[in-house]
Amino acid sequence: MIEQNRIPRVSLQSGEKVPAIGLGTFGSDKYGEKEVSEAVYGAVRCGYRLIDCAAVYENEASIGAVLGRLFEEKTVGREDLFITTKVCNDRHREVEKSLRQSLSDLQITYADLFFVHWPFPNYHAPGCDGDSRSADSKPFSVDEFMDTWRQCERMVDLGLARYIGMSNMTIPKLEAVLPLCRIMPAALEMELHPSFQQKELYDYAISRGIQPVGFCPMGSPSRPERDKTADDVADMELPSIAAAAKAHGVHPALICLKWAVQRGQIPIPFSVKPSQYESNLRAVTEDPLTEEEMAAIAADDRNCRLIKGQVFLWPGASDWHALWDEDGTISK
């Protein structure tokens, strides 16, 4: 087990320190719930303390079973873990019911952090292809989002969530909703990796005390086929990543994680292989990147979004770019 005092931590706006790296649990339509939950079991035993979950991943019940084992074996106590989950995209109008189901499945009484997974109320079947569309899809609405957020705030009031957060947002959307929040988001989960650094959004979050949590931290080569296009950049082949990997004598994936933690975001890499999730955690505890290597990676940003979200498009929307407010205004 990797000692906890070696694992970097970041401070939330409350002052609480949380692990600077976590374990993702989205199996990318490739791994079943048994494989994912056993990875959670092994990862906690080797030192992970932040676990990123979501009901839509369809594995929270299996994860809950291994959390129960870990608590029973006294490997960790509930207070030792920082567990996140997310409201389902089709349950924005019944947030409490969604969270209570996740808590029951995970066999815990509260979530440390509860995210609004996507700002669009929508449903698409797990494993669907990139052309799938819901006839009920609608563009982002401040009023509808704030109705969901008010329900999330109530989850804090009820003690069912310690913190709440947003995910897959843009600066125009944040500008519209943050002034209306009674409880500010503690974190913003967003796609972050060397070829897609989202510097403007990242800096916006940091300047407001909102902790960035980065998914696809290594460029997610195992992401679902629906999220792959011919123009995608392979992060681990970027010149700056390859050069740093050679200099440090490690796999390029570990350079991506070192960069993420040293930058200040919380990466949530996913792996079911013990050798990989152990090396991912160990990498951020030793042999940091130099300032020159960090600068080279910063300069290698390619603005390559991998998770484009096209399944959320509403009737009449042009293409997936409409989801991300790239012209500085909320798309209608």
N, C-alpha and C positions, 0 to 999 in steps of 0.2 A: 504493500500500500504506500502511496505517495503521501508524505506528511502534510497535514493541512497548513502548517506554517510556511510551507514552500510555495503554495498556490497563491498567485496574485489575487488581489481583491480590489473592487471599485466601490465607491460610496454612492448610495442613492441620495436623493434630495433630502431625505430624512436624517442622513448621517449614518444609516446602517450600512455596513460593509458586506458585500455579497461576492461570491466567486466570480472571477474575471473570465471564466470559461465554463460552459455547461455542455450537457449531452442533449442533442436533438433526438426526437423520437419519430420523425416522419420517415416511414420506410420506403418512400418514393415509389409506391406501387410495386416494389420489388421484393420486399421482405415482409413476412407474415408477423402477426402479433406475438407469436411465441418467440421468434428470433429477436424481435425488438425488446421484449420484456426481459429476456435473458441477458441482453446487452446492458439494460438498465441495472440488473442485479450485479453483473460483473463490474460495471463502471463504478457503482457506488462502493463496492468492496475495494476497488483500486484507488479511490480518493475523490471521485466526482461528488459534488454536493448540490449542484444546480441541474435540475432536470426540466426540460422544456416539452410540455405535452399539449395535446389538443384533442377534443372529442372527435373531430372530423378525421383524425388519423385512424380511428377505429381500433385502438389497442389499449385504451386506458384501463379497461377491466383487467387485462393481463398484466399491465404495469402495476396496478393496484395489488395484485396477488403477490408479486415479487417485493413490493414495498412492505407488505405485511410480513413476508419472510424475513426481510432485513430488520424490521422492528422487533420481531419475535426472537431473532438470533442476537439482538442487541449489537448488531454491526453499527447501526446509527439509531438515534432517536429522531422523532419527527422534527424536533427543533433544530436538528443538525442539517436538514435539507431545505433547499429553496426550490419549491415546486411551482411551476407555472402551468396554466391551462388557458383555454380560449373559448369564447362563446361561438357556437356554431353559426355559420353564415345564414342558415334558415331559421334561426331562433332569436333574432334581434328583438322580437316583440315579447319573448319569454326568457329573459336573461336569468332570472333566479332559478327557473326550472332547469335550464341548461347547466348552470353551475352546480346545482345540487346533484344532478346526474353525474357530472364529472367527479365530484367529491365522493359520491358513493362508489363509483367505479374505481377510483384511485385509493379508496379505503383511508381517506383522510377527512378531517373535519373543517379544514380551511385551505385555501390556496394562498401561497405567498404572493403571487402576482397573477392577475386575471386580465387577459387581453381581449379587446374586440379584434377578432382575427382578420377580417376584411371590412372596410367601411361600406361595402355594398351588401345589403340583404339579398341573398341569392341561394340557389341550391344547384349543385351539379354532382352527379354520382361519382364516388371514388373510382379511379381508374378510367374515367371518361377520356375521350380524345380531345384534341385542341379545337375541334370544330363544334363541340357541344355548346349549346346555348339554352338558357332558360327563357321561356316566353314571358316570365314574370320579372325579368331583370329590369332594373331602373338605374338611372344615373345617381350619383351621390346627392343626398339631400341633407342639408344642415339640420333641419327639423327632425328627420328620421334618425340621423346619427345621434343627435343630442337626446332623443328619447331613449335610445339604447344606452348612452353614457349615463344618463340619470339612473337607470336601472343598475348599472355597474357601481355607481357611487353608493347606492343603497346596499350593495353587497359588502362594501366596506363598513357601513353603518351596522349591518347585521353580524359582522365578524366572520363572514364567509370568505372574505378576501382581505389580505393585509394591504395590498397595493393593487392598483388597476393601471392598465396600459393600453396603448393603441398600436396598430400594426398596419403596414402597407398604406401609409398615409403620404401626403405630399405637403409642401409648404403652404400652398393656397388653402388646402383643407384644414391644416392646423391653424392657420391665421383666422379661419372662419369659426372654429369651434373652441379653441383654447380660452378666449375671453369669456365664454359661456360656462366653463367648467367650475363646479364647486370644489371638486377634488381634482388636482392636476394629475396627468399621467406620470407615473414614476419611470416608465420606460417606453421606448418606441422600437418595436421589432421591425426590421427592414432588411432588404437584401443588401449585403455588404461583402465584397471580396475585392482583391486587388484590381481586377479589370472593371469593377463597378463600385467606386468608392463613395458616391453620392455626397461629395464634400459639402455642398451647400445645405442639403437637408441634415447631414450629420452635424455640421457646425450650428445650425439652427436649433437642433435638439439640445446639444451641449450647452449652448448659451442660455437655455431656459431650464436647466437642471434636469433634463429628461435623458435618461441613460439609454444610448443606442444598444440594441441587441441584434447581432448580425446573423441572418441565416444564409445558407450557401457559402460559408466562409472560405471554402476551397474551390469554389466554382461548380460544386455539385455535379461531377461527371455522371453520377448515377440518377440524376433527376429524371422524372417521367419523360417519355418520348414526346408527349404533347408540348413540352416546354423546350424542345431542341429545334434550332434553326441552323441553316448553313452559315449564317453570319456570326454565330456565337464564337467568342474568344475562349480558349482554354487557359485558365489562369496559371496553371502549373507549367505552361510553356512560355509565359512572359519572360523576356530577357532578364529583367531584374530579379524575378523569382528563381530562374534557373541559375543565375550567377550567385545568388546568396546561398542556394542549396549546395552548390559546388563548394563554396567557401566554408560552409559549416559542416559539410559532409553528411547532410540529411536529405530526406525526401522533400521535394518541393512543397508537398501538402503542409509540412511542418513549418515551412517559412511563411505560408499564408496565415497560419495560426499565430506564430510569433508576431507578425506584423499587426494582426487584429488586436491582440492583447496590448501590445506596446502603444498602439494608436489610442486605445481607451474604450473600444467597444467590447461587448461580450459575445464572442463567437459561440455558436452551438453546433459543432460538428456532429455528424451522425456516423456511426459505424457499428456493425454487429461483431466485428472481429476483435478479440481481446488484445492482440498485438497492436492493432491500430488505435483503439481508444486509449490504451495505456500510453502509447508513444505520443498521442495527441496531447494528453494531459501533461506528461513529463516535459514535452518540448517547451511549454510556456513557463517552466520553472528553472530553466538553465540556458546558458549560451545565448544571450539576447542579440538581436540584430544591432548593427552599428547605426549611428546617425546617417551615415552615407548610404547604407542599404535601405533605411527607411525612406530617405529622400528619393532614391532611385525607384522604389516601388510607388511612391506617391506620383512620380512623373510618368508611370506606366499605366495610369488609369485610361481605359478605353471606352468608358460610358456604355458598357455592354450589359444591359439588363437581361437576365436569363429567365426569370419567372415573370412572364409578361402579363399574365392574368386574363388572357383573351376569353376564357370561359365566362367571365363576368360581364361581357359586353351586352349592352341593352339594344333593343331593336332601333335601328337608325344610326347607331354609332359607326364611325368610319372604320377604325381598326383599334388594336390594343393601345396605341399611343394615346387615345382619348381617355384612358383610365388614369394617366399619370400627369395630367395638367401641365404639359411641357411648355405651353405658351405663357404660363404664369397665372392662368385663370382656371377655375373649376369648370370642367367640361360638362355640357348639358346634353 
